[in-house]
Amino acid sequence: MSKYRQNSRVARRWLESLRRRRGVSLLEVMFAIGVAAIGLLGVMALVPVGLHEVGRGEVVERSSRLAMNAMAEFQTRGFANRNFWR
């Protein structure tokens, strides 16, 4: 048997299997829904963590701004000058 005939038989079998299969089974749909649900639960679990980190970032940003204002005040009043403290 030639290689061409063998390949055409394989291709014919594959096409016939595709013709027989017309849709997805209920089991496949349920499995896909389960996988999607697990993925969504994982994402939903990260939302509170993200909100907490945003809150921490706001506190750090506010503290940094306060420290920068204090340092500017320190330099404006001349406290950064060595001679001021003698």
Rosetta blueprint (number, residue, H / E / L):
1 M L
2 S L
3 K H
4 Y H
5 R H
6 Q H
7 N H
8 S H
9 R H
10 V H
11 A H
12 R H
13 R H
14 W H
15 L H
16 E H
17 S H
18 L H
19 R H
20 R H
21 R L
22 R L
23 G L
24 V L
25 S L
26 L H
27 L H
28 E H
29 V H
30 M H
31 F H
32 A H
33 I H
34 G H
35 V H
36 A H
37 A H
38 I H
39 G H
40 L H
41 L H
42 G H
43 V H
44 M H
45 A H
46 L H
47 V H
48 P H
49 V H
50 G H
51 L H
52 H H
53 E H
54 V H
55 G H
56 R H
57 G H
58 E H
59 V H
60 V H
61 E H
62 R H
63 S H
64 S H
65 R H
66 L H
67 A H
68 M H
69 N H
70 A H
71 M H
72 A H
73 E H
74 F H
75 Q H
76 T H
77 R L
78 G L
79 F L
80 A L
81 N L
82 R H
83 N H
84 F H
85 W H
86 R L
